[in-house]
Amino acid sequence: MMTLPSHFKPNKIFNVASLIPAIVGILCAAFLGYVFWWPPKPAYQVIHPETHKVSYSDESKFIQIHREYCINARTPITISRDLIRDSAPGEPEFRINLPITVQIYDLGCHKLDRAIEVPEMTPPGIYRLKSVAVWQANAFRNDAVDLPDLKVIIRKQY
């Protein structure tokens, strides 16, 4: 059997220390996986988008919104809503910010009807209701989902 010179003998400390970069790399990959992909299910999921609708009543000055959704985590969900008037190409966009809601919803799937007052000085026209739900997915990032856009007609207000 051939023997190695003393400067080529295996060093147990060096062998263990050489594993440290591999362990750190695996831990970093696991951490990045958590940051980008955890949790696997979003806290707010839109279901049955074909049933979502919005209506406007001239008498009450409210829009009535119907949504269906599932909640997978008990976390505060912020929903912002904007009325965006359909305009001709080249015209500036006319946007009305509606009240923002922040709520912790019950787990499970739900149907919701919500009434929101339309500001009195809103010009008549065909509008698109744009809604976005935002929540803190984990300690390092927020997640968001665009709810289906809904068309609403605002008639002249008296």
N, C-alpha and C positions, 0 to 999 in steps of 0.2 A: 504494500500500500504506500502510496506516495504522500509525503507530508508537506504541508505548505510552510514557507518561511513565516516567522513570527509576525511580520507586518501584514500578512495575508490571512491570519487566523480570524474566524468569525467573531464578531463583536456583538453580544446580545443586546447591549444598550443601543447601539446603532440600528439594529434590526427593529427594535421596538419603536425607536424614534422615527424611523422611516415610514411607519404606519400613520403617524399623526397627520400629515397632509391629506392622506386618503380619508381619514375619519372626519377631518374638518370639511373636506369637500362634500362628503355625504350629508353631513349636518347642514351645510349651506344649501344644498339642493333640496333637502326636506323643508327647510325654512322658506325658500322661494316658492316651493309647491304650496305651502300653507298660505303665503301672501297672495298668490295669484289664483288659486283654485279652491280654497276652502271658504265657505261651505259648498258642498257639491250641488245643493239645491238653493235657488234664490229664495229670499224671505217672502217676496211678493211675486206671484205668478198670475198672469192674466189667463182666464179660461173663457171659452165660448165667446170670442170677440164678435161673432155675428149677432149676438143678443145685446151688445152694448148700444145704448142710444141716448140721445139728448133731445129735450123738447123745450120750447119757450112759450110762455103764456104772456100775451100783451097786457092782460089785466093785472097779473101779479108781479111782473118785472123780474121773475125768477127763471133760471134755467133748471130743469129737472134732469139729473144725470143718473143713468142706470148702468151699473158695472157688475161683472162677476169675476171673482178672483179667489185664489187659494193663498193662505198664509202658512209658511213653513217654519217661522221663528218668531219668538216674542221679542221684537225689537221695534223701536220707534221708526215709523215709515212716514216720510215727508212727501206729500203729493202737491205738486205745483200745477196750476192750470192757467192757460192763456187762451184768450179768444183772438184769433188771427183772421182778419177780413180778407176774403179772396179779392185779389186785385189783378188788374191787367198787367201783362209783362212790362217792366220798366217803371211801374208805379212803386212808390215806397210802401213798405209793409206797415200796416196799421195793426198794432197789437195792444190788447188790454189784459193786464195782469189781474187775475182773479185771486181771491183769498187762498192762501196756502194752508193745508191742514197737516198737522203732525199728530199721529195716533199710534198706539200699540193695539193691534187688532188681535182678536181671538184666533187661536190656531184652527186650521181647517178651511173648507171652502165656503164662500158666502156670496150672497147677492146684496148689493147696496144701492139704495136710492138716496141721492143727496140733492138738496136744493141750494142753489147759489144765486145771490142777487146780482143782477146785471147793473153796472153803474148807469145812472140816469142819463148821462150825456153820451151814451153809446150811439154812434150813427147807425142808421139802418143798413142792412146788407146781409150777404151770405158769409158766415163765419165758419171757421174750423176750430174746434175745441182741442187744443194740444195739451196733454197731461203727461207728467213724468213722475214716477215713484222712485224715491232715493232712500237708501238705508245704509247703515254701517255693517258691511258684510263680516269683517273681522277687525282686529285691532289696528290694521294697517291700511285698509282701503274701504271705500264706499262702493256700493253697487247701485245700478239704476236700471229701470225698464221703462220704455216708452209705451204708454197705453194707446190703444187704437184711437186714431183721430176720428172725431165725430163732427158732422155738419149740422149747423143750426142757422135758422133764418131769424134775424132780428128785424122787426118791422118798426116803423116810425113810432117813437114814444111821444106821448102828449103830456 
